[in-house]
Amino acid sequence: MTARVLIVDDEPFARERIRALLAGEPRVEVVGECGDGRSAVRATLALAPDLLFLDVQMPELNGFAALRAIGVEKAPAVIFVTAFDRYAVEAFEVHALDYLLKPFSEDRFRAALNRALARLEQGEPEDVARRIGALLEEVGGRARDGGRRRHLDRLPIRGDGRITFLATGDVDWIEAVGNYARIHSGRTSHLVRETMTALEAKLDPDTFLRIHRSTIVNLGRCRELRPLPHGEYEVLLENGTRVILSRRYRAKLKGRFGLDP
């Protein structure tokens, strides 16, 4: 199978680099280039490419808006190309969609291309459409919320050369480990390179609460509060884990359960 590729980026140098990296690749045929979202919509509908290298940040009609205009069912497989945008990268990872973060290396480019071509070989159009649709719904929800980040319902976990996804509802508690965080879920735990502050911002505050500078808990897993000296408490979780509620966070936790501070 030879994949028909359309390159979309408003920067001529970026389009040139992608085309150069694809040169000599026998599995692909570059059928066109576009420098803006509107021409990308027209070209995609006219040329029906199998794979789209799609820049996210473009004036007037960005990559997400272009996909909406194309229509999820008509959209080809997509490798998103983006400058640093933490929210966008998190969204791509959660929905298992390929992306290239500018500036990207040739190795990273080859890895993304190989994954996309493998998926095309396997023939997963319905699954691709579902994941793109979920991404656009999340992006649209963020816009309706005035640009505020929507809290994640799955966390990407990297390890063994792959990314798996952990439902946030399965998380019992999280502890700081130096510059990392350990996410506890049932009998397993996962070490991720995230600060507690970054994780706290991603999680739904109606479900998760920071109770110590080193601890975040799932409120639904809290079973008991036991007073300790100096105004601290011990929190007993449903799985028997005991964690400390520091004085700084005491009023917040008690307030969640309707208790006097």
N, C-alpha and C positions, 0 to 999 in steps of 0.2 A: 504494500500500500504506500502511495506517495501522498503525503498530507499537503493540502493547499493552504498556504499561510498568507495572512494579511497583517501588515505591520502598521500600527497606529500610534503616533507620538507627535506632539507639536514641536519637538526639537529635531531639526534636520540631522544633527550629529548623532542623536540617540537612534534614529531610524537607520542611519548609515551603519552604526555599530551592530545593530541586530542583523541587518542584511549581511554584513561581513562575516558574522559568526555563523550564519546559516549557509554561507557560500561553501560549495563542495559537499554539503550534507545531502546524500542521495535519497533520504527519506522524505524530503520536503521540496515543495515548489513555491516560491514566493510569487503570488499572483497580483500583489499591489502594495502600495503605501498610501497612508493618509496622514495629513498634518492637523486634523481637527475632528471633533466628534461628529459633526453633521456629515462630512464626507465619508466618515467611517460607517455610518448607518447606511448611506446610499451604496457604498462599495460592498458591504456585507450582504445586503439584500440582493444586489446584482450578481456578485461573484460566488456567493455561497461557499466561503472558505471553510476548511475543516478546523483551522486553528487561528486564533486571534492573539497577537501580542498587543495588549491594550494599555496605553498610558492612562493613569487615573486622573492626574491633575492636568486638565486642559481648559483653556478659556471657553466661555459661552456654554459648551456642552461637554461635561467631563465624561470620563469613562463609564461611570455608573449610569448617567443619564442616557448615554449612547446605547447601552445594553437595554435599558427600558424601551427606548424607541425601536430597537431591532425586534424586541419581543423575546421572552425567555425560550419559547418553543423553537424559535428560528435561530437562536444564538448558537454559534459554534463553541467548541472547547476554547477556553480563555486562559492565557497566562497574563496576569496583571503586572504592569510595570509601574513602579511608584517611587517617588522620593520618600524620605523618612516620614511616615505617618503612622504613629503607633496604633491608632484606632483601626486604620485600614488593615494593617498587618495582622492584628488580632482577629479581625473579622475573616480574613482569608484563611487563617489557620483553623479557626473554629469550624468553618464550612468546608475544610479540606480542599481548597482551591489553590492552584499554583500561582506564585507571584515572584517577581524579581525586584529587589530593593536596590535602587540606584545609590551609589555606583556598584554594579555587580561584577563578579569575576567570571571568567570564561567557564570555570568548573561549575559555578552556581548556575550559569546559563544552561550548560549541558545537562545538568541534573534535572532542571525544570523541563527542558525540552524532552528528555527521555521519558519522564513520567507522563507528560501529556501525550506523547506518541504511543506509549504503552496503553493508556486508557482508550485512545482512539482505536487501537488494534482490538481491544477487548470489546468495543462497542457498547458504551454505557450512556447513550444520549438522554434517556429519561433521568438517570441519576445525575448527570451533569446539569440538566435543566432544573432539577429539584434543588441542587446546591446553589446554583446561580440565583434562582428565585428566592431562596432563603436569605442569601447575602443582600439582595436588593431590598427585601422586606426589612432587614435590620438597618440598612443605610437609610431607607425611607423613614423608619421609625425614629431614627436619630434626628432627622430633619424636622419631623413633626414635633419632637420634644424640644425644639429650639436649639439643636446642636449638642445637647447633652449626651454623654456616652450612655448607651444602654448596657445594663449589667449583663455579664456573660452567664449563660446557663451551662457552659462546658469550658473546662480549662485545658489548654494544650500542654501535654507532658512529653518532653523530648527524652529519648533514650534508645540505645541499641540501633542508632541510625534511622530512627523513624519517629513520627509524632503520633501519639494516641490522645484520646480525649476523655476527660473525666467529668462526669456530670457533677455540677456544684452541689446538687442535692445529696450526693453520696459522700460529701466531705464532712468529717466529724470535727476536726480542728486543725489549725495550722500553727507551726512554731518557727521562730527565727533560728537559723543556723548560720551565723556569720553573715556573709553577703548573700546567702541562699535562704530558701524557706522549705520546710518539710511539710507536705500536705498529707494528713492522715485520713484514710478512708477504710473503715472496717479493719481488716487485719493487714492491710498493705499501707505503704507510705511511698511518697514520691518526692525527690529532691529537685527543686526548680530554682533557676537563677532569677529570682524576683525578690524585691524588698517587700517587707510587710506593708509599707505604705502603698506600693503599687498594687499588691493583691487586694488590699482593703478597698481601693477605688474601683476594682473590677467586680467585686462581689455585691450582691443585693443587701443593702443595710437592714432590710426588714428580716433577713434570715441570718446574717453574720454580724458579729460584733467583736471589736477588739477589746479585750479585757486586761491586757498587759502590753507593754511595748514589744514583747516577744510572743504574744499569743492572740490568735483570733479563734473564736468558737462559733459553731453552728448552734444557734439558740434552741433549735428543736432537739438538740442532743443533751441539753443541760438537765440534770436530774435533781441535784441538791446544791445548796449553798451552806458552807460551814464556816463560822467566824474563826479568825486567827488573831493573834496579837497584832497590835499596831494598826488596826483598822483594815487589814487585808482579809480576804476570804479565800477559802478553797472551793473550787467548783468541781463537782463530781459529774462526769459525763455518763451517758447511758452505757458505754462500753467499759466503764470502771476506771477510765483515765481521770487523774486528778490534776487540775491546773490551778494556777494562782490568779485571783482577781485583785489587781493592785488598787490602792486608794484612789489613784487618778481616774480610774474607769468605773469605780464602784457605783456612783449615782446613775450612770448610763445603764448598766446592767439591771440594777434594781428597778429603774424606771420602766424597763421593758416588761417586767413582770408585775408592775403595779405595786411595788413595795416602797416604803418610805426610805429615803436615802440614808 
